[in-house]
Amino acid sequence: MTDILSTRLLVASARQEDLHAAWSTFRAAMGSHDAPSTLLGVTVLGYPGQLVEIEALAAILPS
């Protein structure tokens, strides 16, 4: 998780409660790592029944 530089969450809902539930669940999964993130409510996602999409940008630096 610490390799994640930024994230974007898309939630197929305009309801504040749904956005908050998705955000809370995502933040719990990220633990203490706090990457810059964007949360967006959208009207529809790419697959039937899809409610959430998470995009993450990560980088692994050579050691």
mmCIF file of the N, C-alpha and C atoms, coordinates in Angstrom:
data_MODEL
# 
_entry.id   MODEL 
# 
loop_
_atom_site.group_PDB 
_atom_site.id 
_atom_site.type_symbol 
_atom_site.label_atom_id 
_atom_site.label_alt_id 
_atom_site.label_comp_id 
_atom_site.label_asym_id 
_atom_site.label_entity_id 
_atom_site.label_seq_id 
_atom_site.pdbx_PDB_ins_code 
_atom_site.Cartn_x 
_atom_site.Cartn_y 
_atom_site.Cartn_z 
_atom_site.occupancy 
_atom_site.B_iso_or_equiv 
_atom_site.pdbx_formal_charge 
_atom_site.auth_seq_id 
_atom_site.auth_comp_id 
_atom_site.auth_asym_id 
_atom_site.auth_atom_id 
_atom_site.pdbx_PDB_model_num 
ATOM 1   N N  . MET A 1 1  ? 0.808   -1.207 0.000   1.00 0.00 ? 1  MET A N  1 
ATOM 2   C CA . MET A 1 1  ? 0.000   0.000  0.000   1.00 0.00 ? 1  MET A CA 1 
ATOM 3   C C  . MET A 1 1  ? 0.846   1.263  0.000   1.00 0.00 ? 1  MET A C  1 
ATOM 4   N N  . THR A 1 2  ? 2.024   1.219  0.579   1.00 0.00 ? 2  THR A N  1 
ATOM 5   C CA . THR A 1 2  ? 2.837   2.431  0.681   1.00 0.00 ? 2  THR A CA 1 
ATOM 6   C C  . THR A 1 2  ? 3.406   2.874  -0.670  1.00 0.00 ? 2  THR A C  1 
ATOM 7   N N  . ASP A 1 3  ? 3.307   2.026  -1.710  1.00 0.00 ? 3  ASP A N  1 
ATOM 8   C CA . ASP A 1 3  ? 3.754   2.409  -3.045  1.00 0.00 ? 3  ASP A CA 1 
ATOM 9   C C  . ASP A 1 3  ? 2.707   3.229  -3.792  1.00 0.00 ? 3  ASP A C  1 
ATOM 10  N N  . ILE A 1 4  ? 1.500   3.329  -3.250  1.00 0.00 ? 4  ILE A N  1 
ATOM 11  C CA . ILE A 1 4  ? 0.427   4.069  -3.904  1.00 0.00 ? 4  ILE A CA 1 
ATOM 12  C C  . ILE A 1 4  ? 0.677   5.570  -3.749  1.00 0.00 ? 4  ILE A C  1 
ATOM 13  N N  . LEU A 1 5  ? 0.666   6.268  -4.898  1.00 0.00 ? 5  LEU A N  1 
ATOM 14  C CA . LEU A 1 5  ? 0.903   7.713  -4.916  1.00 0.00 ? 5  LEU A CA 1 
ATOM 15  C C  . LEU A 1 5  ? -0.398  8.510  -4.875  1.00 0.00 ? 5  LEU A C  1 
ATOM 16  N N  . SER A 1 6  ? -1.443  8.003  -5.544  1.00 0.00 ? 6  SER A N  1 
ATOM 17  C CA . SER A 1 6  ? -2.735  8.689  -5.545  1.00 0.00 ? 6  SER A CA 1 
ATOM 18  C C  . SER A 1 6  ? -3.823  7.705  -5.950  1.00 0.00 ? 6  SER A C  1 
ATOM 19  N N  . THR A 1 7  ? -5.075  8.043  -5.604  1.00 0.00 ? 7  THR A N  1 
ATOM 20  C CA . THR A 1 7  ? -6.205  7.185  -5.951  1.00 0.00 ? 7  THR A CA 1 
ATOM 21  C C  . THR A 1 7  ? -7.387  8.026  -6.399  1.00 0.00 ? 7  THR A C  1 
ATOM 22  N N  . ARG A 1 8  ? -8.283  7.358  -7.120  1.00 0.00 ? 8  ARG A N  1 
ATOM 23  C CA . ARG A 1 8  ? -9.555  7.971  -7.498  1.00 0.00 ? 8  ARG A CA 1 
ATOM 24  C C  . ARG A 1 8  ? -10.637 6.922  -7.320  1.00 0.00 ? 8  ARG A C  1 
ATOM 25  N N  . LEU A 1 9  ? -11.683 7.256  -6.579  1.00 0.00 ? 9  LEU A N  1 
ATOM 26  C CA . LEU A 1 9  ? -12.816 6.369  -6.360  1.00 0.00 ? 9  LEU A CA 1 
ATOM 27  C C  . LEU A 1 9  ? -14.021 6.919  -7.099  1.00 0.00 ? 9  LEU A C  1 
ATOM 28  N N  . LEU A 1 10 ? -14.641 6.079  -7.909  1.00 0.00 ? 10 LEU A N  1 
ATOM 29  C CA . LEU A 1 10 ? -15.871 6.431  -8.597  1.00 0.00 ? 10 LEU A CA 1 
ATOM 30  C C  . LEU A 1 10 ? -16.978 5.591  -7.987  1.00 0.00 ? 10 LEU A C  1 
ATOM 31  N N  . VAL A 1 11 ? -18.040 6.232  -7.547  1.00 0.00 ? 11 VAL A N  1 
ATOM 32  C CA . VAL A 1 11 ? -19.166 5.552  -6.912  1.00 0.00 ? 11 VAL A CA 1 
ATOM 33  C C  . VAL A 1 11 ? -20.420 5.864  -7.719  1.00 0.00 ? 11 VAL A C  1 
ATOM 34  N N  . ALA A 1 12 ? -21.116 4.810  -8.162  1.00 0.00 ? 12 ALA A N  1 
ATOM 35  C CA . ALA A 1 12 ? -22.319 4.993  -8.979  1.00 0.00 ? 12 ALA A CA 1 
ATOM 36  C C  . ALA A 1 12 ? -23.498 5.382  -8.097  1.00 0.00 ? 12 ALA A C  1 
ATOM 37  N N  . SER A 1 13 ? -23.453 6.605  -7.588  1.00 0.00 ? 13 SER A N  1 
ATOM 38  C CA . SER A 1 13 ? -24.524 7.125  -6.741  1.00 0.00 ? 13 SER A CA 1 
ATOM 39  C C  . SER A 1 13 ? -24.318 8.618  -6.540  1.00 0.00 ? 13 SER A C  1 
ATOM 40  N N  . ALA A 1 14 ? -25.413 9.323  -6.368  1.00 0.00 ? 14 ALA A N  1 
ATOM 41  C CA . ALA A 1 14 ? -25.342 10.738 -6.013  1.00 0.00 ? 14 ALA A CA 1 
ATOM 42  C C  . ALA A 1 14 ? -25.699 10.942 -4.545  1.00 0.00 ? 14 ALA A C  1 
ATOM 43  N N  . ARG A 1 15 ? -25.999 9.848  -3.846  1.00 0.00 ? 15 ARG A N  1 
ATOM 44  C CA . ARG A 1 15 ? -26.389 9.945  -2.434  1.00 0.00 ? 15 ARG A CA 1 
ATOM 45  C C  . ARG A 1 15 ? -25.154 10.112 -1.554  1.00 0.00 ? 15 ARG A C  1 
ATOM 46  N N  . GLN A 1 16 ? -25.182 11.115 -0.716  1.00 0.00 ? 16 GLN A N  1 
ATOM 47  C CA . GLN A 1 16 ? -24.071 11.411 0.198   1.00 0.00 ? 16 GLN A CA 1 
ATOM 48  C C  . GLN A 1 16 ? -23.744 10.208 1.084   1.00 0.00 ? 16 GLN A C  1 
ATOM 49  N N  . GLU A 1 17 ? -24.762 9.479  1.520   1.00 0.00 ? 17 GLU A N  1 
ATOM 50  C CA . GLU A 1 17 ? -24.549 8.314  2.399   1.00 0.00 ? 17 GLU A CA 1 
ATOM 51  C C  . GLU A 1 17 ? -23.739 7.236  1.693   1.00 0.00 ? 17 GLU A C  1 
ATOM 52  N N  . ASP A 1 18 ? -24.010 7.011  0.405   1.00 0.00 ? 18 ASP A N  1 
ATOM 53  C CA . ASP A 1 18 ? -23.275 6.000  -0.362  1.00 0.00 ? 18 ASP A CA 1 
ATOM 54  C C  . ASP A 1 18 ? -21.821 6.409  -0.553  1.00 0.00 ? 18 ASP A C  1 
ATOM 55  N N  . LEU A 1 19 ? -21.609 7.688  -0.847  1.00 0.00 ? 19 LEU A N  1 
ATOM 56  C CA . LEU A 1 19 ? -20.238 8.179  -1.023  1.00 0.00 ? 19 LEU A CA 1 
ATOM 57  C C  . LEU A 1 19 ? -19.467 8.050  0.286   1.00 0.00 ? 19 LEU A C  1 
ATOM 58  N N  . HIS A 1 20 ? -20.093 8.389  1.377   1.00 0.00 ? 20 HIS A N  1 
ATOM 59  C CA . HIS A 1 20 ? -19.436 8.292  2.687   1.00 0.00 ? 20 HIS A CA 1 
ATOM 60  C C  . HIS A 1 20 ? -19.112 6.831  3.019   1.00 0.00 ? 20 HIS A C  1 
ATOM 61  N N  . ALA A 1 21 ? -20.037 5.910  2.746   1.00 0.00 ? 21 ALA A N  1 
ATOM 62  C CA . ALA A 1 21 ? -19.794 4.490  3.026   1.00 0.00 ? 21 ALA A CA 1 
ATOM 63  C C  . ALA A 1 21 ? -18.623 3.956  2.196   1.00 0.00 ? 21 ALA A C  1 
ATOM 64  N N  . ALA A 1 22 ? -18.577 4.307  0.913   1.00 0.00 ? 22 ALA A N  1 
ATOM 65  C CA . ALA A 1 22 ? -17.482 3.858  0.058   1.00 0.00 ? 22 ALA A CA 1 
ATOM 66  C C  . ALA A 1 22 ? -16.150 4.442  0.533   1.00 0.00 ? 22 ALA A C  1 
ATOM 67  N N  . TRP A 1 23 ? -16.154 5.733  0.884   1.00 0.00 ? 23 TRP A N  1 
ATOM 68  C CA . TRP A 1 23 ? -14.930 6.392  1.339   1.00 0.00 ? 23 TRP A CA 1 
ATOM 69  C C  . TRP A 1 23 ? -14.427 5.789  2.644   1.00 0.00 ? 23 TRP A C  1 
ATOM 70  N N  . SER A 1 24 ? -15.328 5.562  3.586   1.00 0.00 ? 24 SER A N  1 
ATOM 71  C CA . SER A 1 24 ? -14.939 4.992  4.881   1.00 0.00 ? 24 SER A CA 1 
ATOM 72  C C  . SER A 1 24 ? -14.332 3.605  4.720   1.00 0.00 ? 24 SER A C  1 
ATOM 73  N N  . THR A 1 25 ? -14.942 2.792  3.871   1.00 0.00 ? 25 THR A N  1 
ATOM 74  C CA . THR A 1 25 ? -14.437 1.441  3.625   1.00 0.00 ? 25 THR A CA 1 
ATOM 75  C C  . THR A 1 25 ? -13.057 1.496  2.968   1.00 0.00 ? 25 THR A C  1 
ATOM 76  N N  . PHE A 1 26 ? -12.905 2.369  1.995   1.00 0.00 ? 26 PHE A N  1 
ATOM 77  C CA . PHE A 1 26 ? -11.621 2.513  1.309   1.00 0.00 ? 26 PHE A CA 1 
ATOM 78  C C  . PHE A 1 26 ? -10.532 2.993  2.258   1.00 0.00 ? 26 PHE A C  1 
ATOM 79  N N  . ARG A 1 27 ? -10.832 4.009  3.061   1.00 0.00 ? 27 ARG A N  1 
ATOM 80  C CA . ARG A 1 27 ? -9.829  4.535  3.992   1.00 0.00 ? 27 ARG A CA 1 
ATOM 81  C C  . ARG A 1 27 ? -9.415  3.482  5.017   1.00 0.00 ? 27 ARG A C  1 
ATOM 82  N N  . ALA A 1 28 ? -10.341 2.666  5.463   1.00 0.00 ? 28 ALA A N  1 
ATOM 83  C CA . ALA A 1 28 ? -10.007 1.594  6.403   1.00 0.00 ? 28 ALA A CA 1 
ATOM 84  C C  . ALA A 1 28 ? -9.054  0.595  5.749   1.00 0.00 ? 28 ALA A C  1 
ATOM 85  N N  . ALA A 1 29 ? -9.261  0.301  4.470   1.00 0.00 ? 29 ALA A N  1 
ATOM 86  C CA . ALA A 1 29 ? -8.389  -0.644 3.766   1.00 0.00 ? 29 ALA A CA 1 
ATOM 87  C C  . ALA A 1 29 ? -6.992  -0.068 3.547   1.00 0.00 ? 29 ALA A C  1 
ATOM 88  N N  . MET A 1 30 ? -6.884  1.250  3.409   1.00 0.00 ? 30 MET A N  1 
ATOM 89  C CA . MET A 1 30 ? -5.583  1.893  3.183   1.00 0.00 ? 30 MET A CA 1 
ATOM 90  C C  . MET A 1 30 ? -4.744  1.974  4.455   1.00 0.00 ? 30 MET A C  1 
ATOM 91  N N  . GLY A 1 31 ? -5.355  1.802  5.610   1.00 0.00 ? 31 GLY A N  1 
ATOM 92  C CA . GLY A 1 31 ? -4.605  1.871  6.860   1.00 0.00 ? 31 GLY A CA 1 
ATOM 93  C C  . GLY A 1 31 ? -4.043  3.262  7.093   1.00 0.00 ? 31 GLY A C  1 
ATOM 94  N N  . SER A 1 32 ? -2.810  3.314  7.555   1.00 0.00 ? 32 SER A N  1 
ATOM 95  C CA . SER A 1 32 ? -2.215  4.608  7.900   1.00 0.00 ? 32 SER A CA 1 
ATOM 96  C C  . SER A 1 32 ? -1.658  5.356  6.689   1.00 0.00 ? 32 SER A C  1 
ATOM 97  N N  . HIS A 1 33 ? -1.573  4.692  5.525   1.00 0.00 ? 33 HIS A N  1 
ATOM 98  C CA . HIS A 1 33 ? -1.059  5.364  4.331   1.00 0.00 ? 33 HIS A CA 1 
ATOM 99  C C  . HIS A 1 33 ? -2.112  6.340  3.805   1.00 0.00 ? 33 HIS A C  1 
ATOM 100 N N  . ASP A 1 34 ? -1.746  7.594  3.659   1.00 0.00 ? 34 ASP A N  1 
ATOM 101 C CA . ASP A 1 34 ? -2.688  8.641  3.278   1.00 0.00 ? 34 ASP A CA 1 
ATOM 102 C C  . ASP A 1 34 ? -2.265  9.276  1.965   1.00 0.00 ? 34 ASP A C  1 
ATOM 103 N N  . ALA A 1 35 ? -2.558  8.600  0.850   1.00 0.00 ? 35 ALA A N  1 
ATOM 104 C CA . ALA A 1 35 ? -2.233  9.135  -0.473  1.00 0.00 ? 35 ALA A CA 1 
ATOM 105 C C  . ALA A 1 35 ? -3.298  10.155 -0.884  1.00 0.00 ? 35 ALA A C  1 
ATOM 106 N N  . PRO A 1 36 ? -2.940  11.158 -1.675  1.00 0.00 ? 36 PRO A N  1 
ATOM 107 C CA . PRO A 1 36 ? -3.945  12.077 -2.196  1.00 0.00 ? 36 PRO A CA 1 
ATOM 108 C C  . PRO A 1 36 ? -5.008  11.291 -2.965  1.00 0.00 ? 36 PRO A C  1 
ATOM 109 N N  . SER A 1 37 ? -6.270  11.600 -2.720  1.00 0.00 ? 37 SER A N  1 
ATOM 110 C CA . SER A 1 37 ? -7.362  10.839 -3.321  1.00 0.00 ? 37 SER A CA 1 
ATOM 111 C C  . SER A 1 37 ? -8.493  11.753 -3.755  1.00 0.00 ? 37 SER A C  1 
ATOM 112 N N  . THR A 1 38 ? -9.244  11.279 -4.754  1.00 0.00 ? 38 THR A N  1 
ATOM 113 C CA . THR A 1 38 ? -10.429 11.968 -5.227  1.00 0.00 ? 38 THR A CA 1 
ATOM 114 C C  . THR A 1 38 ? -11.606 11.003 -5.150  1.00 0.00 ? 38 THR A C  1 
ATOM 115 N N  . LEU A 1 39 ? -12.733 11.472 -4.652  1.00 0.00 ? 39 LEU A N  1 
ATOM 116 C CA . LEU A 1 39 ? -13.969 10.694 -4.571  1.00 0.00 ? 39 LEU A CA 1 
ATOM 117 C C  . LEU A 1 39 ? -15.006 11.375 -5.446  1.00 0.00 ? 39 LEU A C  1 
ATOM 118 N N  . LEU A 1 40 ? -15.588 10.607 -6.392  1.00 0.00 ? 40 LEU A N  1 
ATOM 119 C CA . LEU A 1 40 ? -16.572 11.174 -7.307  1.00 0.00 ? 40 LEU A CA 1 
ATOM 120 C C  . LEU A 1 40 ? -17.833 10.324 -7.336  1.00 0.00 ? 40 LEU A C  1 
ATOM 121 N N  . GLY A 1 41 ? -18.981 10.963 -7.300  1.00 0.00 ? 41 GLY A N  1 
ATOM 122 C CA . GLY A 1 41 ? -20.246 10.291 -7.551  1.00 0.00 ? 41 GLY A CA 1 
ATOM 123 C C  . GLY A 1 41 ? -20.547 10.393 -9.039  1.00 0.00 ? 41 GLY A C  1 
ATOM 124 N N  . VAL A 1 42 ? -20.853 9.265  -9.670  1.00 0.00 ? 42 VAL A N  1 
ATOM 125 C CA . VAL A 1 42 ? -21.130 9.229  -11.109 1.00 0.00 ? 42 VAL A CA 1 
ATOM 126 C C  . VAL A 1 42 ? -22.482 8.568  -11.345 1.00 0.00 ? 42 VAL A C  1 
ATOM 127 N N  . THR A 1 43 ? -23.020 8.723  -12.545 1.00 0.00 ? 43 THR A N  1 
ATOM 128 C CA . THR A 1 43 ? -24.331 8.151  -12.833 1.00 0.00 ? 43 THR A CA 1 
ATOM 129 C C  . THR A 1 43 ? -24.267 6.674  -13.167 1.00 0.00 ? 43 THR A C  1 
ATOM 130 N N  . VAL A 1 44 ? -23.205 6.236  -13.822 1.00 0.00 ? 44 VAL A N  1 
ATOM 131 C CA . VAL A 1 44 ? -23.099 4.834  -14.234 1.00 0.00 ? 44 VAL A CA 1 
ATOM 132 C C  . VAL A 1 44 ? -21.624 4.471  -14.408 1.00 0.00 ? 44 VAL A C  1 
ATOM 133 N N  . LEU A 1 45 ? -21.313 3.192  -14.174 1.00 0.00 ? 45 LEU A N  1 
ATOM 134 C CA . LEU A 1 45 ? -19.965 2.676  -14.424 1.00 0.00 ? 45 LEU A CA 1 
ATOM 135 C C  . LEU A 1 45 ? -20.025 1.655  -15.559 1.00 0.00 ? 45 LEU A C  1 
ATOM 136 N N  . GLY A 1 46 ? -18.903 1.077  -15.909 1.00 0.00 ? 46 GLY A N  1 
ATOM 137 C CA . GLY A 1 46 ? -18.782 0.291  -17.134 1.00 0.00 ? 46 GLY A CA 1 
ATOM 138 C C  . GLY A 1 46 ? -19.495 -1.047 -17.202 1.00 0.00 ? 46 GLY A C  1 
ATOM 139 N N  . TYR A 1 47 ? -19.784 -1.698 -16.078 1.00 0.00 ? 47 TYR A N  1 
ATOM 140 C CA . TYR A 1 47 ? -20.380 -3.026 -16.093 1.00 0.00 ? 47 TYR A CA 1 
ATOM 141 C C  . TYR A 1 47 ? -21.732 -3.012 -15.397 1.00 0.00 ? 47 TYR A C  1 
ATOM 142 N N  . PRO A 1 48 ? -22.672 -3.827 -15.865 1.00 0.00 ? 48 PRO A N  1 
ATOM 143 C CA . PRO A 1 48 ? -23.979 -3.904 -15.197 1.00 0.00 ? 48 PRO A CA 1 
ATOM 144 C C  . PRO A 1 48 ? -23.808 -4.260 -13.714 1.00 0.00 ? 48 PRO A C  1 
ATOM 145 N N  . GLY A 1 49 ? -24.443 -3.505 -12.846 1.00 0.00 ? 49 GLY A N  1 
ATOM 146 C CA . GLY A 1 49 ? -24.367 -3.776 -11.418 1.00 0.00 ? 49 GLY A CA 1 
ATOM 147 C C  . GLY A 1 49 ? -23.117 -3.263 -10.729 1.00 0.00 ? 49 GLY A C  1 
ATOM 148 N N  . GLN A 1 50 ? -22.175 -2.704 -11.476 1.00 0.00 ? 50 GLN A N  1 
ATOM 149 C CA . GLN A 1 50 ? -20.946 -2.183 -10.867 1.00 0.00 ? 50 GLN A CA 1 
ATOM 150 C C  . GLN A 1 50 ? -21.268 -0.926 -10.077 1.00 0.00 ? 50 GLN A C  1 
ATOM 151 N N  . LEU A 1 51 ? -20.847 -0.902 -8.809  1.00 0.00 ? 51 LEU A N  1 
ATOM 152 C CA . LEU A 1 51 ? -21.150 0.227  -7.947  1.00 0.00 ? 51 LEU A CA 1 
ATOM 153 C C  . LEU A 1 51 ? -19.939 1.098  -7.641  1.00 0.00 ? 51 LEU A C  1 
ATOM 154 N N  . VAL A 1 52 ? -18.739 0.494  -7.638  1.00 0.00 ? 52 VAL A N  1 
ATOM 155 C CA . VAL A 1 52 ? -17.526 1.233  -7.264  1.00 0.00 ? 52 VAL A CA 1 
ATOM 156 C C  . VAL A 1 52 ? -16.404 0.865  -8.225  1.00 0.00 ? 52 VAL A C  1 
ATOM 157 N N  . GLU A 1 53 ? -15.615 1.862  -8.562  1.00 0.00 ? 53 GLU A N  1 
ATOM 158 C CA . GLU A 1 53 ? -14.385 1.644  -9.321  1.00 0.00 ? 53 GLU A CA 1 
ATOM 159 C C  . GLU A 1 53 ? -13.269 2.387  -8.590  1.00 0.00 ? 53 GLU A C  1 
ATOM 160 N N  . ILE A 1 54 ? -12.135 1.716  -8.424  1.00 0.00 ? 54 ILE A N  1 
ATOM 161 C CA . ILE A 1 54 ? -10.989 2.336  -7.750  1.00 0.00 ? 54 ILE A CA 1 
ATOM 162 C C  . ILE A 1 54 ? -9.811  2.344  -8.712  1.00 0.00 ? 54 ILE A C  1 
ATOM 163 N N  . GLU A 1 55 ? -9.254  3.514  -8.919  1.00 0.00 ? 55 GLU A N  1 
ATOM 164 C CA . GLU A 1 55 ? -8.058  3.672  -9.743  1.00 0.00 ? 55 GLU A CA 1 
ATOM 165 C C  . GLU A 1 55 ? -6.923  4.091  -8.819  1.00 0.00 ? 55 GLU A C  1 
ATOM 166 N N  . ALA A 1 56 ? -5.785  3.429  -8.948  1.00 0.00 ? 56 ALA A N  1 
ATOM 167 C CA . ALA A 1 56 ? -4.633  3.772  -8.112  1.00 0.00 ? 56 ALA A CA 1 
ATOM 168 C C  . ALA A 1 56 ? -3.400  3.938  -8.991  1.00 0.00 ? 56 ALA A C  1 
ATOM 169 N N  . LEU A 1 57 ? -2.611  4.940  -8.666  1.00 0.00 ? 57 LEU A N  1 
ATOM 170 C CA . LEU A 1 57 ? -1.323  5.163  -9.318  1.00 0.00 ? 57 LEU A CA 1 
ATOM 171 C C  . LEU A 1 57 ? -0.246  4.844  -8.303  1.00 0.00 ? 57 LEU A C  1 
ATOM 172 N N  . ALA A 1 58 ? 0.653   3.940  -8.675  1.00 0.00 ? 58 ALA A N  1 
ATOM 173 C CA . ALA A 1 58 ? 1.706   3.517  -7.748  1.00 0.00 ? 58 ALA A CA 1 
ATOM 174 C C  . ALA A 1 58 ? 3.042   3.565  -8.455  1.00 0.00 ? 58 ALA A C  1 
ATOM 175 N N  . ALA A 1 59 ? 4.087   3.659  -7.664  1.00 0.00 ? 59 ALA A N  1 
ATOM 176 C CA . ALA A 1 59 ? 5.456   3.640  -8.190  1.00 0.00 ? 59 ALA A CA 1 
ATOM 177 C C  . ALA A 1 59 ? 6.334   2.869  -7.215  1.00 0.00 ? 59 ALA A C  1 
ATOM 178 N N  . ILE A 1 60 ? 7.156   2.029  -7.796  1.00 0.00 ? 60 ILE A N  1 
ATOM 179 C CA . ILE A 1 60 ? 8.129   1.290  -6.989  1.00 0.00 ? 60 ILE A CA 1 
ATOM 180 C C  . ILE A 1 60 ? 9.511   1.777  -7.416  1.00 0.00 ? 60 ILE A C  1 
ATOM 181 N N  . LEU A 1 61 ? 10.199  2.419  -6.502  1.00 0.00 ? 61 LEU A N  1 
ATOM 182 C CA . LEU A 1 61 ? 11.520  2.950  -6.788  1.00 0.00 ? 61 LEU A CA 1 
ATOM 183 C C  . LEU A 1 61 ? 12.570  1.859  -6.664  1.00 0.00 ? 61 LEU A C  1 
ATOM 184 N N  . PRO A 1 62 ? 13.561  1.873  -7.552  1.00 0.00 ? 62 PRO A N  1 
ATOM 185 C CA . PRO A 1 62 ? 14.625  0.872  -7.434  1.00 0.00 ? 62 PRO A CA 1 
ATOM 186 C C  . PRO A 1 62 ? 15.397  1.039  -6.132  1.00 0.00 ? 62 PRO A C  1 
ATOM 187 N N  . SER A 1 63 ? 15.785  -0.073 -5.547  1.00 0.00 ? 63 SER A N  1 
ATOM 188 C CA . SER A 1 63 ? 16.513  0.021  -4.276  1.00 0.00 ? 63 SER A CA 1 
ATOM 189 C C  . SER A 1 63 ? 18.011  -0.036 -4.463  1.00 0.00 ? 63 SER A C  1 
# 
